[in-house]
Amino acid sequence: NLVQPTSEHMNKMCSFALSNFKEIRTIFATSVPEKVTTPAILNALKSMIFTEADEMALSSAVMKFMAIYGMEFDADDKDYKVIYNSLRSGGGSEKLAAIKRLEKISSPILFGY
């Protein structure tokens, strides 16, 4: 008997992206829903992509962000690898370009829209 999350509950999860504990930030990134999301969750993941210092938390944020845009992990997919590497280890402008590339590929399904 699962309870469906509301946008309010989903947005409250975003505070975990700012935790002092890298494990909590990693759990946040791996646990947010990817099929339906909110602008606050997208912004929290983007913030992590630009500022996260912990490798596991950053990798988790990048993979979830890409999954929200419909790109599931595929080691054989050239586009996936290019975008992942840009988001994971690129500079600010490279990360922005990768985000724009994702936005051209797909749009996330936003809760309540």
N, C-alpha and C positions, 0 to 999 in steps of 0.2 A: 504494500500500500504506500506508494510513493506520493509525496506532495509536490506538485508542480511549483517551481520557483516563481516569484513575482518579480517585476522589475525593481521594486523597492528592495527586496532581499538581495537580488543580484548586485545592485548598486552598493549596498552595505558591505558586500564582500571586498570591494575595492580598497578598503582601508588595510586589508592584509597585504596589498602590494607595497605598502609603505612601512611594513614591519621592520624592526631592527634585526630580526632573525631571518637569515637567508632561507632556512627550511620552510618558514611560513610563507615567504614570497614565492618559493618554488611550488608549494602546495596550492597557493592561490592560482598561479598560472596553469597548473595542471587540472584544477578542479572547476574552473569556470565553464559554463556550457558553451559549446561551439555551434550548435544548430541554431539557437536563438540567443541574441546578446543585447546589450545596451550600449549606448554611446559612452557611458562612464567606464564600462569594462574595456572597450576598445581604447579609450584614452589611458587607462591604467596600464594596459599591456604595452602601448606605444611608449609611455613614460619609462617602463622597465627596459624596453629595447634600447632607449637612448641613454639610460643612466645606470643600469644594473652592472655591478662589478663581479658578482658571483656567477661562475660559468654555468652551473646547473639551473639557477633561477633564470638567467638570460636565455639559455637554450629552451627552457620550458615556455617562456614568454613568446619567443620567436615561433616555436612549433604551434602553440595554441593560436597565436595571431594569424598564422598562415592557414590553419585549419578552419578558422572562422571565415576566411575568404575562400574556402573550398579546396585548399591545397593540402592534402594529406601526405604524410611522409612517403616518399618514393625515391629510393637511392638511385634509380635508373632514370629519373626524370631530370633532364638538363635544366629546365626552367626552375624546378624546385630547388636544385642545388645552388643555382646562381642567386636566387632570391634569398634562400636561407643564409648563405655565406655573407651576402651583403648586409642582411639584418643582424647577423650574429657578430661580424667582425669589421664591418665597414665603418667609415667615418660618417659624420652627420649627414652630409649631402648624399652619400651613397645609400644610407638608410632611408632617407626621404624618397630617393628615386625608386628604391625597392618597394616602398609602401605604395607609391603611385602606380607602379607596375601591377601590384596585387589588386589595387582598386579598379584597374582596367580589366582584369581577368574576371572579377566577380564582385558582388556586393553582399555584405553580411545581412542576415535576416535580423532586423531589430525588433525587440520585444514591443508589442503593442502597435506596430506599424503595418 
